[in-house]
Amino acid sequence: MVGYKNLWKLLIDKDIKKRDLLKVTGISPATLTKLNKGENLNTDILVRICNALKCTSSDIMKIVPDDNAPSSK
């Protein structure tokens, strides 16, 4: 699973509202909903967000272990 808590913190630190993120990146409200739910996104979307915020992917997301994922044993 992917977590976007880093993105929300970065927006707060840069004093950017979610609606402003939509404007500068051109992403849709549906994509913002996916971000809020921690769902997977196309890498193109992540690149647009990183370019707009002048950051890297690790600044906006992290991989969260899935408790239901099969073990690698």
mmCIF file of the N, C-alpha and C atoms, coordinates in Angstrom:
data_MODEL
# 
_entry.id   MODEL 
# 
loop_
_atom_site.group_PDB 
_atom_site.id 
_atom_site.type_symbol 
_atom_site.label_atom_id 
_atom_site.label_alt_id 
_atom_site.label_comp_id 
_atom_site.label_asym_id 
_atom_site.label_entity_id 
_atom_site.label_seq_id 
_atom_site.pdbx_PDB_ins_code 
_atom_site.Cartn_x 
_atom_site.Cartn_y 
_atom_site.Cartn_z 
_atom_site.occupancy 
_atom_site.B_iso_or_equiv 
_atom_site.pdbx_formal_charge 
_atom_site.auth_seq_id 
_atom_site.auth_comp_id 
_atom_site.auth_asym_id 
_atom_site.auth_atom_id 
_atom_site.pdbx_PDB_model_num 
ATOM 1   N N  . MET A 1 1  ? 0.843   -1.173  0.000   1.00 0.00 ? 1  MET A N  1 
ATOM 2   C CA . MET A 1 1  ? 0.000   0.000   0.000   1.00 0.00 ? 1  MET A CA 1 
ATOM 3   C C  . MET A 1 1  ? 0.891   1.241   0.000   1.00 0.00 ? 1  MET A C  1 
ATOM 4   N N  . VAL A 1 2  ? 0.364   2.317   -0.520  1.00 0.00 ? 2  VAL A N  1 
ATOM 5   C CA . VAL A 1 2  ? 1.103   3.570   -0.597  1.00 0.00 ? 2  VAL A CA 1 
ATOM 6   C C  . VAL A 1 2  ? 0.475   4.573   0.360   1.00 0.00 ? 2  VAL A C  1 
ATOM 7   N N  . GLY A 1 3  ? 1.306   5.318   1.063   1.00 0.00 ? 3  GLY A N  1 
ATOM 8   C CA . GLY A 1 3  ? 0.821   6.363   1.959   1.00 0.00 ? 3  GLY A CA 1 
ATOM 9   C C  . GLY A 1 3  ? 1.273   7.730   1.462   1.00 0.00 ? 3  GLY A C  1 
ATOM 10  N N  . TYR A 1 4  ? 0.373   8.684   1.524   1.00 0.00 ? 4  TYR A N  1 
ATOM 11  C CA . TYR A 1 4  ? 0.680   10.039  1.036   1.00 0.00 ? 4  TYR A CA 1 
ATOM 12  C C  . TYR A 1 4  ? 0.705   11.078  2.150   1.00 0.00 ? 4  TYR A C  1 
ATOM 13  N N  . LYS A 1 5  ? 0.937   10.639  3.393   1.00 0.00 ? 5  LYS A N  1 
ATOM 14  C CA . LYS A 1 5  ? 1.003   11.594  4.512   1.00 0.00 ? 5  LYS A CA 1 
ATOM 15  C C  . LYS A 1 5  ? 2.098   12.633  4.287   1.00 0.00 ? 5  LYS A C  1 
ATOM 16  N N  . ASN A 1 6  ? 3.189   12.201  3.661   1.00 0.00 ? 6  ASN A N  1 
ATOM 17  C CA . ASN A 1 6  ? 4.281   13.142  3.372   1.00 0.00 ? 6  ASN A CA 1 
ATOM 18  C C  . ASN A 1 6  ? 3.796   14.277  2.474   1.00 0.00 ? 6  ASN A C  1 
ATOM 19  N N  . LEU A 1 7  ? 2.924   13.953  1.523   1.00 0.00 ? 7  LEU A N  1 
ATOM 20  C CA . LEU A 1 7  ? 2.384   14.983  0.629   1.00 0.00 ? 7  LEU A CA 1 
ATOM 21  C C  . LEU A 1 7  ? 1.576   16.003  1.414   1.00 0.00 ? 7  LEU A C  1 
ATOM 22  N N  . TRP A 1 8  ? 0.706   15.519  2.290   1.00 0.00 ? 8  TRP A N  1 
ATOM 23  C CA . TRP A 1 8  ? -0.145  16.448  3.051   1.00 0.00 ? 8  TRP A CA 1 
ATOM 24  C C  . TRP A 1 8  ? 0.703   17.339  3.957   1.00 0.00 ? 8  TRP A C  1 
ATOM 25  N N  . LYS A 1 9  ? 1.756   16.765  4.550   1.00 0.00 ? 9  LYS A N  1 
ATOM 26  C CA . LYS A 1 9  ? 2.651   17.569  5.392   1.00 0.00 ? 9  LYS A CA 1 
ATOM 27  C C  . LYS A 1 9  ? 3.380   18.612  4.544   1.00 0.00 ? 9  LYS A C  1 
ATOM 28  N N  . LEU A 1 10 ? 3.835   18.201  3.365   1.00 0.00 ? 10 LEU A N  1 
ATOM 29  C CA . LEU A 1 10 ? 4.548   19.122  2.473   1.00 0.00 ? 10 LEU A CA 1 
ATOM 30  C C  . LEU A 1 10 ? 3.634   20.273  2.048   1.00 0.00 ? 10 LEU A C  1 
ATOM 31  N N  . LEU A 1 11 ? 2.377   19.966  1.745   1.00 0.00 ? 11 LEU A N  1 
ATOM 32  C CA . LEU A 1 11 ? 1.434   21.032  1.375   1.00 0.00 ? 11 LEU A CA 1 
ATOM 33  C C  . LEU A 1 11 ? 1.254   22.012  2.518   1.00 0.00 ? 11 LEU A C  1 
ATOM 34  N N  . ILE A 1 12 ? 1.161   21.508  3.733   1.00 0.00 ? 12 ILE A N  1 
ATOM 35  C CA . ILE A 1 12 ? 1.027   22.389  4.901   1.00 0.00 ? 12 ILE A CA 1 
ATOM 36  C C  . ILE A 1 12 ? 2.278   23.243  5.047   1.00 0.00 ? 12 ILE A C  1 
ATOM 37  N N  . ASP A 1 13 ? 3.451   22.612  4.944   1.00 0.00 ? 13 ASP A N  1 
ATOM 38  C CA . ASP A 1 13 ? 4.719   23.339  5.090   1.00 0.00 ? 13 ASP A CA 1 
ATOM 39  C C  . ASP A 1 13 ? 4.864   24.438  4.038   1.00 0.00 ? 13 ASP A C  1 
ATOM 40  N N  . LYS A 1 14 ? 4.369   24.176  2.822   1.00 0.00 ? 14 LYS A N  1 
ATOM 41  C CA . LYS A 1 14 ? 4.479   25.159  1.738   1.00 0.00 ? 14 LYS A CA 1 
ATOM 42  C C  . LYS A 1 14 ? 3.261   26.073  1.662   1.00 0.00 ? 14 LYS A C  1 
ATOM 43  N N  . ASP A 1 15 ? 2.312   25.897  2.583   1.00 0.00 ? 15 ASP A N  1 
ATOM 44  C CA . ASP A 1 15 ? 1.087   26.693  2.629   1.00 0.00 ? 15 ASP A CA 1 
ATOM 45  C C  . ASP A 1 15 ? 0.324   26.621  1.296   1.00 0.00 ? 15 ASP A C  1 
ATOM 46  N N  . ILE A 1 16 ? 0.160   25.396  0.811   1.00 0.00 ? 16 ILE A N  1 
ATOM 47  C CA . ILE A 1 16 ? -0.562  25.147  -0.434  1.00 0.00 ? 16 ILE A CA 1 
ATOM 48  C C  . ILE A 1 16 ? -1.825  24.358  -0.107  1.00 0.00 ? 16 ILE A C  1 
ATOM 49  N N  . LYS A 1 17 ? -2.938  24.822  -0.586  1.00 0.00 ? 17 LYS A N  1 
ATOM 50  C CA . LYS A 1 17 ? -4.210  24.140  -0.361  1.00 0.00 ? 17 LYS A CA 1 
ATOM 51  C C  . LYS A 1 17 ? -4.400  23.055  -1.429  1.00 0.00 ? 17 LYS A C  1 
ATOM 52  N N  . LYS A 1 18 ? -5.215  22.059  -1.101  1.00 0.00 ? 18 LYS A N  1 
ATOM 53  C CA . LYS A 1 18 ? -5.453  20.957  -2.042  1.00 0.00 ? 18 LYS A CA 1 
ATOM 54  C C  . LYS A 1 18 ? -6.025  21.462  -3.355  1.00 0.00 ? 18 LYS A C  1 
ATOM 55  N N  . ARG A 1 19 ? -6.911  22.440  -3.307  1.00 0.00 ? 19 ARG A N  1 
ATOM 56  C CA . ARG A 1 19 ? -7.485  22.963  -4.557  1.00 0.00 ? 19 ARG A CA 1 
ATOM 57  C C  . ARG A 1 19 ? -6.410  23.651  -5.400  1.00 0.00 ? 19 ARG A C  1 
ATOM 58  N N  . ASP A 1 20 ? -5.417  24.260  -4.741  1.00 0.00 ? 20 ASP A N  1 
ATOM 59  C CA . ASP A 1 20 ? -4.310  24.867  -5.479  1.00 0.00 ? 20 ASP A CA 1 
ATOM 60  C C  . ASP A 1 20 ? -3.438  23.786  -6.124  1.00 0.00 ? 20 ASP A C  1 
ATOM 61  N N  . LEU A 1 21 ? -3.287  22.664  -5.428  1.00 0.00 ? 21 LEU A N  1 
ATOM 62  C CA . LEU A 1 21 ? -2.545  21.543  -5.999  1.00 0.00 ? 21 LEU A CA 1 
ATOM 63  C C  . LEU A 1 21 ? -3.221  21.057  -7.275  1.00 0.00 ? 21 LEU A C  1 
ATOM 64  N N  . LEU A 1 22 ? -4.545  20.991  -7.250  1.00 0.00 ? 22 LEU A N  1 
ATOM 65  C CA . LEU A 1 22 ? -5.292  20.590  -8.446  1.00 0.00 ? 22 LEU A CA 1 
ATOM 66  C C  . LEU A 1 22 ? -4.995  21.528  -9.612  1.00 0.00 ? 22 LEU A C  1 
ATOM 67  N N  . LYS A 1 23 ? -4.977  22.820  -9.322  1.00 0.00 ? 23 LYS A N  1 
ATOM 68  C CA . LYS A 1 23 ? -4.754  23.817  -10.383 1.00 0.00 ? 23 LYS A CA 1 
ATOM 69  C C  . LYS A 1 23 ? -3.354  23.723  -10.977 1.00 0.00 ? 23 LYS A C  1 
ATOM 70  N N  . VAL A 1 24 ? -2.338  23.649  -10.128 1.00 0.00 ? 24 VAL A N  1 
ATOM 71  C CA . VAL A 1 24 ? -0.964  23.692  -10.639 1.00 0.00 ? 24 VAL A CA 1 
ATOM 72  C C  . VAL A 1 24 ? -0.527  22.384  -11.292 1.00 0.00 ? 24 VAL A C  1 
ATOM 73  N N  . THR A 1 25 ? -1.177  21.283  -10.926 1.00 0.00 ? 25 THR A N  1 
ATOM 74  C CA . THR A 1 25 ? -0.787  19.991  -11.498 1.00 0.00 ? 25 THR A CA 1 
ATOM 75  C C  . THR A 1 25 ? -1.709  19.541  -12.621 1.00 0.00 ? 25 THR A C  1 
ATOM 76  N N  . GLY A 1 26 ? -2.928  20.056  -12.646 1.00 0.00 ? 26 GLY A N  1 
ATOM 77  C CA . GLY A 1 26 ? -3.898  19.627  -13.642 1.00 0.00 ? 26 GLY A CA 1 
ATOM 78  C C  . GLY A 1 26 ? -4.512  18.278  -13.325 1.00 0.00 ? 26 GLY A C  1 
ATOM 79  N N  . ILE A 1 27 ? -4.339  17.808  -12.088 1.00 0.00 ? 27 ILE A N  1 
ATOM 80  C CA . ILE A 1 27 ? -4.957  16.528  -11.729 1.00 0.00 ? 27 ILE A CA 1 
ATOM 81  C C  . ILE A 1 27 ? -6.434  16.745  -11.427 1.00 0.00 ? 27 ILE A C  1 
ATOM 82  N N  . SER A 1 28 ? -7.198  15.686  -11.514 1.00 0.00 ? 28 SER A N  1 
ATOM 83  C CA . SER A 1 28 ? -8.644  15.780  -11.324 1.00 0.00 ? 28 SER A CA 1 
ATOM 84  C C  . SER A 1 28 ? -9.006  15.603  -9.846  1.00 0.00 ? 28 SER A C  1 
ATOM 85  N N  . PRO A 1 29 ? -10.209 16.043  -9.474  1.00 0.00 ? 29 PRO A N  1 
ATOM 86  C CA . PRO A 1 29 ? -10.682 15.791  -8.105  1.00 0.00 ? 29 PRO A CA 1 
ATOM 87  C C  . PRO A 1 29 ? -10.734 14.293  -7.793  1.00 0.00 ? 29 PRO A C  1 
ATOM 88  N N  . ALA A 1 30 ? -11.009 13.459  -8.780  1.00 0.00 ? 30 ALA A N  1 
ATOM 89  C CA . ALA A 1 30 ? -11.025 12.006  -8.560  1.00 0.00 ? 30 ALA A CA 1 
ATOM 90  C C  . ALA A 1 30 ? -9.632  11.501  -8.168  1.00 0.00 ? 30 ALA A C  1 
ATOM 91  N N  . THR A 1 31 ? -8.613  12.076  -8.777  1.00 0.00 ? 31 THR A N  1 
ATOM 92  C CA . THR A 1 31 ? -7.242  11.700  -8.428  1.00 0.00 ? 31 THR A CA 1 
ATOM 93  C C  . THR A 1 31 ? -6.919  12.141  -7.009  1.00 0.00 ? 31 THR A C  1 
ATOM 94  N N  . LEU A 1 32 ? -7.383  13.314  -6.630  1.00 0.00 ? 32 LEU A N  1 
ATOM 95  C CA . LEU A 1 32 ? -7.185  13.787  -5.267  1.00 0.00 ? 32 LEU A CA 1 
ATOM 96  C C  . LEU A 1 32 ? -7.857  12.845  -4.265  1.00 0.00 ? 32 LEU A C  1 
ATOM 97  N N  . THR A 1 33 ? -9.018  12.336  -4.625  1.00 0.00 ? 33 THR A N  1 
ATOM 98  C CA . THR A 1 33 ? -9.709  11.364  -3.779  1.00 0.00 ? 33 THR A CA 1 
ATOM 99  C C  . THR A 1 33 ? -8.871  10.099  -3.633  1.00 0.00 ? 33 THR A C  1 
ATOM 100 N N  . LYS A 1 34 ? -8.255  9.654   -4.722  1.00 0.00 ? 34 LYS A N  1 
ATOM 101 C CA . LYS A 1 34 ? -7.374  8.487   -4.654  1.00 0.00 ? 34 LYS A CA 1 
ATOM 102 C C  . LYS A 1 34 ? -6.197  8.754   -3.719  1.00 0.00 ? 34 LYS A C  1 
ATOM 103 N N  . LEU A 1 35 ? -5.639  9.957   -3.790  1.00 0.00 ? 35 LEU A N  1 
ATOM 104 C CA . LEU A 1 35 ? -4.549  10.325  -2.888  1.00 0.00 ? 35 LEU A CA 1 
ATOM 105 C C  . LEU A 1 35 ? -5.017  10.269  -1.436  1.00 0.00 ? 35 LEU A C  1 
ATOM 106 N N  . ASN A 1 36 ? -6.194  10.802  -1.191  1.00 0.00 ? 36 ASN A N  1 
ATOM 107 C CA . ASN A 1 36 ? -6.741  10.808  0.175   1.00 0.00 ? 36 ASN A CA 1 
ATOM 108 C C  . ASN A 1 36 ? -6.946  9.396   0.703   1.00 0.00 ? 36 ASN A C  1 
ATOM 109 N N  . LYS A 1 37 ? -7.286  8.468   -0.180  1.00 0.00 ? 37 LYS A N  1 
ATOM 110 C CA . LYS A 1 37 ? -7.548  7.084   0.220   1.00 0.00 ? 37 LYS A CA 1 
ATOM 111 C C  . LYS A 1 37 ? -6.293  6.216   0.196   1.00 0.00 ? 37 LYS A C  1 
ATOM 112 N N  . GLY A 1 38 ? -5.169  6.774   -0.255  1.00 0.00 ? 38 GLY A N  1 
ATOM 113 C CA . GLY A 1 38 ? -3.934  6.002   -0.326  1.00 0.00 ? 38 GLY A CA 1 
ATOM 114 C C  . GLY A 1 38 ? -3.945  4.959   -1.425  1.00 0.00 ? 38 GLY A C  1 
ATOM 115 N N  . GLU A 1 39 ? -4.679  5.236   -2.491  1.00 0.00 ? 39 GLU A N  1 
ATOM 116 C CA . GLU A 1 39 ? -4.757  4.291   -3.600  1.00 0.00 ? 39 GLU A CA 1 
ATOM 117 C C  . GLU A 1 39 ? -3.599  4.505   -4.570  1.00 0.00 ? 39 GLU A C  1 
ATOM 118 N N  . ASN A 1 40 ? -3.373  3.514   -5.421  1.00 0.00 ? 40 ASN A N  1 
ATOM 119 C CA . ASN A 1 40 ? -2.309  3.598   -6.416  1.00 0.00 ? 40 ASN A CA 1 
ATOM 120 C C  . ASN A 1 40 ? -2.640  4.636   -7.483  1.00 0.00 ? 40 ASN A C  1 
ATOM 121 N N  . LEU A 1 41 ? -1.591  5.298   -7.964  1.00 0.00 ? 41 LEU A N  1 
ATOM 122 C CA . LEU A 1 41 ? -1.727  6.303   -9.019  1.00 0.00 ? 41 LEU A CA 1 
ATOM 123 C C  . LEU A 1 41 ? -0.736  6.022   -10.134 1.00 0.00 ? 41 LEU A C  1 
ATOM 124 N N  . ASN A 1 42 ? -1.038  6.539   -11.291 1.00 0.00 ? 42 ASN A N  1 
ATOM 125 C CA . ASN A 1 42 ? -0.136  6.496   -12.427 1.00 0.00 ? 42 ASN A CA 1 
ATOM 126 C C  . ASN A 1 42 ? 1.113   7.307   -12.068 1.00 0.00 ? 42 ASN A C  1 
ATOM 127 N N  . THR A 1 43 ? 2.274   6.829   -12.470 1.00 0.00 ? 43 THR A N  1 
ATOM 128 C CA . THR A 1 43 ? 3.503   7.568   -12.160 1.00 0.00 ? 43 THR A CA 1 
ATOM 129 C C  . THR A 1 43 ? 3.522   8.946   -12.804 1.00 0.00 ? 43 THR A C  1 
ATOM 130 N N  . ASP A 1 44 ? 2.838   9.121   -13.922 1.00 0.00 ? 44 ASP A N  1 
ATOM 131 C CA . ASP A 1 44 ? 2.746   10.438  -14.547 1.00 0.00 ? 44 ASP A CA 1 
ATOM 132 C C  . ASP A 1 44 ? 2.146   11.458  -13.576 1.00 0.00 ? 44 ASP A C  1 
ATOM 133 N N  . ILE A 1 45 ? 1.146   11.052  -12.824 1.00 0.00 ? 45 ILE A N  1 
ATOM 134 C CA . ILE A 1 45 ? 0.514   11.937  -11.842 1.00 0.00 ? 45 ILE A CA 1 
ATOM 135 C C  . ILE A 1 45 ? 1.518   12.305  -10.758 1.00 0.00 ? 45 ILE A C  1 
ATOM 136 N N  . LEU A 1 46 ? 2.240   11.308  -10.267 1.00 0.00 ? 46 LEU A N  1 
ATOM 137 C CA . LEU A 1 46 ? 3.231   11.561  -9.218  1.00 0.00 ? 46 LEU A CA 1 
ATOM 138 C C  . LEU A 1 46 ? 4.336   12.489  -9.713  1.00 0.00 ? 46 LEU A C  1 
ATOM 139 N N  . VAL A 1 47 ? 4.746   12.306  -10.961 1.00 0.00 ? 47 VAL A N  1 
ATOM 140 C CA . VAL A 1 47 ? 5.775   13.178  -11.548 1.00 0.00 ? 47 VAL A CA 1 
ATOM 141 C C  . VAL A 1 47 ? 5.258   14.615  -11.645 1.00 0.00 ? 47 VAL A C  1 
ATOM 142 N N  . ARG A 1 48 ? 3.995   14.788  -12.067 1.00 0.00 ? 48 ARG A N  1 
ATOM 143 C CA . ARG A 1 48 ? 3.425   16.142  -12.142 1.00 0.00 ? 48 ARG A CA 1 
ATOM 144 C C  . ARG A 1 48 ? 3.391   16.809  -10.775 1.00 0.00 ? 48 ARG A C  1 
ATOM 145 N N  . ILE A 1 49 ? 3.043   16.042  -9.757  1.00 0.00 ? 49 ILE A N  1 
ATOM 146 C CA . ILE A 1 49 ? 3.004   16.598  -8.401  1.00 0.00 ? 49 ILE A CA 1 
ATOM 147 C C  . ILE A 1 49 ? 4.415   16.986  -7.959  1.00 0.00 ? 49 ILE A C  1 
ATOM 148 N N  . CYS A 1 50 ? 5.368   16.093  -8.184  1.00 0.00 ? 50 CYS A N  1 
ATOM 149 C CA . CYS A 1 50 ? 6.759   16.380  -7.806  1.00 0.00 ? 50 CYS A CA 1 
ATOM 150 C C  . CYS A 1 50 ? 7.309   17.598  -8.548  1.00 0.00 ? 50 CYS A C  1 
ATOM 151 N N  . ASN A 1 51 ? 7.020   17.701  -9.827  1.00 0.00 ? 51 ASN A N  1 
ATOM 152 C CA . ASN A 1 51 ? 7.486   18.862  -10.595 1.00 0.00 ? 51 ASN A CA 1 
ATOM 153 C C  . ASN A 1 51 ? 6.865   20.149  -10.079 1.00 0.00 ? 51 ASN A C  1 
ATOM 154 N N  . ALA A 1 52 ? 5.583   20.124  -9.780  1.00 0.00 ? 52 ALA A N  1 
ATOM 155 C CA . ALA A 1 52 ? 4.895   21.324  -9.299  1.00 0.00 ? 52 ALA A CA 1 
ATOM 156 C C  . ALA A 1 52 ? 5.406   21.756  -7.929  1.00 0.00 ? 52 ALA A C  1 
ATOM 157 N N  . LEU A 1 53 ? 5.722   20.787  -7.080  1.00 0.00 ? 53 LEU A N  1 
ATOM 158 C CA . LEU A 1 53 ? 6.167   21.105  -5.723  1.00 0.00 ? 53 LEU A CA 1 
ATOM 159 C C  . LEU A 1 53 ? 7.687   21.153  -5.596  1.00 0.00 ? 53 LEU A C  1 
ATOM 160 N N  . LYS A 1 54 ? 8.375   20.864  -6.711  1.00 0.00 ? 54 LYS A N  1 
ATOM 161 C CA . LYS A 1 54 ? 9.837   20.853  -6.739  1.00 0.00 ? 54 LYS A CA 1 
ATOM 162 C C  . LYS A 1 54 ? 10.389  19.935  -5.636  1.00 0.00 ? 54 LYS A C  1 
ATOM 163 N N  . CYS A 1 55 ? 9.980   18.672  -5.728  1.00 0.00 ? 55 CYS A N  1 
ATOM 164 C CA . CYS A 1 55 ? 10.384  17.688  -4.736  1.00 0.00 ? 55 CYS A CA 1 
ATOM 165 C C  . CYS A 1 55 ? 10.586  16.331  -5.408  1.00 0.00 ? 55 CYS A C  1 
ATOM 166 N N  . THR A 1 56 ? 10.918  15.334  -4.629  1.00 0.00 ? 56 THR A N  1 
ATOM 167 C CA . THR A 1 56 ? 11.083  13.978  -5.143  1.00 0.00 ? 56 THR A CA 1 
ATOM 168 C C  . THR A 1 56 ? 9.915   13.114  -4.671  1.00 0.00 ? 56 THR A C  1 
ATOM 169 N N  . SER A 1 57 ? 9.811   11.927  -5.234  1.00 0.00 ? 57 SER A N  1 
ATOM 170 C CA . SER A 1 57 ? 8.707   11.035  -4.863  1.00 0.00 ? 57 SER A CA 1 
ATOM 171 C C  . SER A 1 57 ? 8.744   10.665  -3.386  1.00 0.00 ? 57 SER A C  1 
ATOM 172 N N  . SER A 1 58 ? 9.929   10.538  -2.819  1.00 0.00 ? 58 SER A N  1 
ATOM 173 C CA . SER A 1 58 ? 10.008  10.194  -1.392  1.00 0.00 ? 58 SER A CA 1 
ATOM 174 C C  . SER A 1 58 ? 9.542   11.344  -0.504  1.00 0.00 ? 58 SER A C  1 
ATOM 175 N N  . ASP A 1 59 ? 9.483   12.557  -1.067  1.00 0.00 ? 59 ASP A N  1 
ATOM 176 C CA . ASP A 1 59 ? 8.964   13.697  -0.313  1.00 0.00 ? 59 ASP A CA 1 
ATOM 177 C C  . ASP A 1 59 ? 7.443   13.682  -0.218  1.00 0.00 ? 59 ASP A C  1 
ATOM 178 N N  . ILE A 1 60 ? 6.776   12.923  -1.097  1.00 0.00 ? 60 ILE A N  1 
ATOM 179 C CA . ILE A 1 60 ? 5.313   12.941  -1.111  1.00 0.00 ? 60 ILE A CA 1 
ATOM 180 C C  . ILE A 1 60 ? 4.658   11.597  -0.786  1.00 0.00 ? 60 ILE A C  1 
ATOM 181 N N  . MET A 1 61 ? 5.429   10.515  -0.821  1.00 0.00 ? 61 MET A N  1 
ATOM 182 C CA . MET A 1 61 ? 4.815   9.209   -0.596  1.00 0.00 ? 61 MET A CA 1 
ATOM 183 C C  . MET A 1 61 ? 5.779   8.257   0.078   1.00 0.00 ? 61 MET A C  1 
ATOM 184 N N  . LYS A 1 62 ? 5.216   7.196   0.649   1.00 0.00 ? 62 LYS A N  1 
ATOM 185 C CA . LYS A 1 62 ? 6.034   6.111   1.166   1.00 0.00 ? 62 LYS A CA 1 
ATOM 186 C C  . LYS A 1 62 ? 5.247   4.813   1.045   1.00 0.00 ? 62 LYS A C  1 
ATOM 187 N N  . ILE A 1 63 ? 5.983   3.719   0.989   1.00 0.00 ? 63 ILE A N  1 
ATOM 188 C CA . ILE A 1 63 ? 5.365   2.404   0.911   1.00 0.00 ? 63 ILE A CA 1 
ATOM 189 C C  . ILE A 1 63 ? 5.029   1.969   2.339   1.00 0.00 ? 63 ILE A C  1 
ATOM 190 N N  . VAL A 1 64 ? 3.765   1.607   2.543   1.00 0.00 ? 64 VAL A N  1 
ATOM 191 C CA . VAL A 1 64 ? 3.294   1.165   3.846   1.00 0.00 ? 64 VAL A CA 1 
ATOM 192 C C  . VAL A 1 64 ? 3.066   -0.339  3.764   1.00 0.00 ? 64 VAL A C  1 
ATOM 193 N N  . PRO A 1 65 ? 3.694   -1.102  4.650   1.00 0.00 ? 65 PRO A N  1 
ATOM 194 C CA . PRO A 1 65 ? 3.498   -2.559  4.596   1.00 0.00 ? 65 PRO A CA 1 
ATOM 195 C C  . PRO A 1 65 ? 2.022   -2.925  4.718   1.00 0.00 ? 65 PRO A C  1 
ATOM 196 N N  . ASP A 1 66 ? 1.618   -3.873  3.897   1.00 0.00 ? 66 ASP A N  1 
ATOM 197 C CA . ASP A 1 66 ? 0.240   -4.353  3.901   1.00 0.00 ? 66 ASP A CA 1 
ATOM 198 C C  . ASP A 1 66 ? 0.174   -5.589  4.779   1.00 0.00 ? 66 ASP A C  1 
ATOM 199 N N  . ASP A 1 67 ? -0.608  -5.528  5.847   1.00 0.00 ? 67 ASP A N  1 
ATOM 200 C CA . ASP A 1 67 ? -0.713  -6.654  6.779   1.00 0.00 ? 67 ASP A CA 1 
ATOM 201 C C  . ASP A 1 67 ? -1.299  -7.893  6.120   1.00 0.00 ? 67 ASP A C  1 
ATOM 202 N N  . ASN A 1 68 ? -2.026  -7.725  5.015   1.00 0.00 ? 68 ASN A N  1 
ATOM 203 C CA . ASN A 1 68 ? -2.663  -8.853  4.335   1.00 0.00 ? 68 ASN A CA 1 
ATOM 204 C C  . ASN A 1 68 ? -1.804  -9.426  3.209   1.00 0.00 ? 68 ASN A C  1 
ATOM 205 N N  . ALA A 1 69 ? -0.649  -8.829  2.976   1.00 0.00 ? 69 ALA A N  1 
ATOM 206 C CA . ALA A 1 69 ? 0.222   -9.308  1.889   1.00 0.00 ? 69 ALA A CA 1 
ATOM 207 C C  . ALA A 1 69 ? 0.840   -10.646 2.277   1.00 0.00 ? 69 ALA A C  1 
ATOM 208 N N  . PRO A 1 70 ? 0.993   -11.534 1.300   1.00 0.00 ? 70 PRO A N  1 
ATOM 209 C CA . PRO A 1 70 ? 1.627   -12.819 1.612   1.00 0.00 ? 70 PRO A CA 1 
ATOM 210 C C  . PRO A 1 70 ? 3.071   -12.626 2.023   1.00 0.00 ? 70 PRO A C  1 
ATOM 211 N N  . SER A 1 71 ? 3.534   -13.437 2.934   1.00 0.00 ? 71 SER A N  1 
ATOM 212 C CA . SER A 1 71 ? 4.927   -13.318 3.389   1.00 0.00 ? 71 SER A CA 1 
ATOM 213 C C  . SER A 1 71 ? 5.854   -13.878 2.313   1.00 0.00 ? 71 SER A C  1 
ATOM 214 N N  . SER A 1 72 ? 7.116   -13.487 2.389   1.00 0.00 ? 72 SER A N  1 
ATOM 215 C CA . SER A 1 72 ? 8.099   -13.922 1.386   1.00 0.00 ? 72 SER A CA 1 
ATOM 216 C C  . SER A 1 72 ? 8.837   -15.166 1.836   1.00 0.00 ? 72 SER A C  1 
ATOM 217 N N  . LYS A 1 73 ? 8.300   -15.922 2.756   1.00 0.00 ? 73 LYS A N  1 
ATOM 218 C CA . LYS A 1 73 ? 8.956   -17.147 3.252   1.00 0.00 ? 73 LYS A CA 1 
ATOM 219 C C  . LYS A 1 73 ? 8.838   -18.274 2.276   1.00 0.00 ? 73 LYS A C  1 
# 
